[in-house]
Amino acid sequence: MTALQRIRRTWLRLGFGATLLFCVAAVAMHMTAAEESADLAKLRTALEIVAILKTEYFQPVDTLDLVGAYIRTGDIDGMLKETLPDDPYTHYLNADAYERTRTNIEGSFAGIGIVVGIQGDYLTIVSPIDDTPGHRAGLRGGDRIIAVDGRSTHALTLNEAVSMMRGPEGTIVRLTIERPGAEGVERFEVEIVRDVIEVNSVSKVVILEPSEHFPYLEHRIAYIRISNFTARTAEELLSAVRQAVYEEGAAGLVLDLRDNPGGVLQAALQVANLFISDGPLLHVVGRNGAEVTYEAHPRSALRNLPPVVALVNQYSASASEIVSGALQDRGVAVLVGETTFGKGLVQTIYPLREGALSVTTNVYQTAGGRYIHEEGIVPDFEVPWTLEERESAVYLDEVGGLSPDDPQLRKALEILQSRVDETELALAG
C-alpha cells in the first residue's frame, strides 16, 4: 500500500477535523525510503502550497478543504482545481515551468510566441507577440485552442497547456483552433515551428509626419507600441520617448497598448510613473480589504511631455490596464479604442523547495479607485475596429508598417493634432 493510499484510508476513517493534519504528518513519518522519494516530496510540496494559500491568497481558504482535495485527487493541480475552480491564475509551477516563467520575465524564451488565458471554458489566445511564429502563422486574440498535438485542452491547466506549446527551437507543434466569427465558428489546424522568442517590449517606434497618408497632420507625432511588460519595458520606453520627443521633436505621442496581454506588475508601475510625477498609480486590495497604494516618484517622471493618447482594445489586459487606467484617471492621456479585457487580479510567485506557486494575492484598483476585473476600462473615445477590418486594411512600409485605414490610430492623431494646436494658441496668447 502506498503512502497516499494510507492517507486516503485514514481520511475516510477520521473524516474532517483537527486530526487530519496530524494524520497526514504521521503517515509521512512512516513512509518507506522509496515512498519518501516520490510521495513524501509531493506531499511536502502540497503542504507548502496549503500554508501559502492559507496566509497569502486574496480570499479566505479552508485548510481542511485543501488537504482533503489533495487526498481525494492525489494531485496538486487537482487540489487547486477542486478548491479554487474560478481562479485559473493560481497554479503550481514545476521546476521546468518555474524556470520558463523566470525567463519570460527577463524577456527571452523558446516557443511560438503567444499569450493565453482562460475565457469561459476555453483556453484562449489573449494576444500573439509581434513578429513571432504564432504571429506569423496568423493566430489572433480571441482564438480558442481546442487541442495541442491532438490532446484536448479542456482539462488542462494554463501551466500544462503552456508546457505543451513550449519546446526546443526548430520543433513543430500542431494546434487545433476555433475562431468565432460573424458567420459562426471556424475550426482549423495550424502547424507552427518553435523558435527562440526574444521579446522587445517596445516593439515599434515610428515618427509620423504630414504626408499623403496622413493629410490632416500638421505636426510630427511619435507612435510607440508596447507589446507586453517585462523587466526591461520602462528602460526601453524611456529610450524611445527620449529619442522621439526630445531629439526628434515630436509634438504628440501615441502609446499603443492594443493586444498587450500584460506582464510584470512592477514594469507597469514604472511605465505609468514615466508619465505621472506624483500621487497614486495603483491601489492593491488584499485579504480583509487591506489596501496598499503605489505612489509615483517625482524623480522618475519625464518632464515637458507633449500631449499623449493611448490606444487600447479588448485584448489589452492586466499590466496594460494598470497603465491605461492610471493615465486616464490622472488626466495624463486620452484613451481611444475599445473596452479592455478586464483582468484585475494580481499574481505573486512564491518559490518552493520544488518549483513555485503562482498565487492570486490581490485585486487591483486603478489610480482613481476603480475595480476593473471582468469589467475592463472604457476608453474616452470608443472606436471599434473589427478583426475583419484589420485583416483587410493596407499596411505601408513607408509609415513603419502602420495602416492609414486604422480608425483608432486616425482618431488618436486627430485628437493630438487638436491638442497641439490648442497648446500653441495658449502659448501665443
FENVENSUL-V230199 format. One line per field, one symbol per residue. phi: phi as a letter, one per 40 degrees, with the letter a starting at -180 (. if undefined). Layout:
phi = ???
This chain:
phi = .cccccccccdcccgciccccccccccdcbcccccccbcccccdcccdcdccccbbccbcbcdccccccccccgacccdccccbccbcccacbcdccccccccdcchaabibgbbbabbgbbcbccaccdfbdccccgcbcgccccabfgcccdbccdccccccccicdgcbbbbbbbbcacbhbcbababbccacccccdccabbccbdaccbcccbbcbcbbbbcabbcccccccdcccdcccccbgccabbbcbcfcchicdccccccdccbbcagcbabbbbcfgcbbbcbcbdccccbfccdbbbcbacbcbfccccccccccccgcaccbhbdccgbbbbbbcbcbdbgabcbcbabbbcdcgccbcgbgbcccbcbcacccccccccbbccbggcbcccccccccccccdcccccccccccc
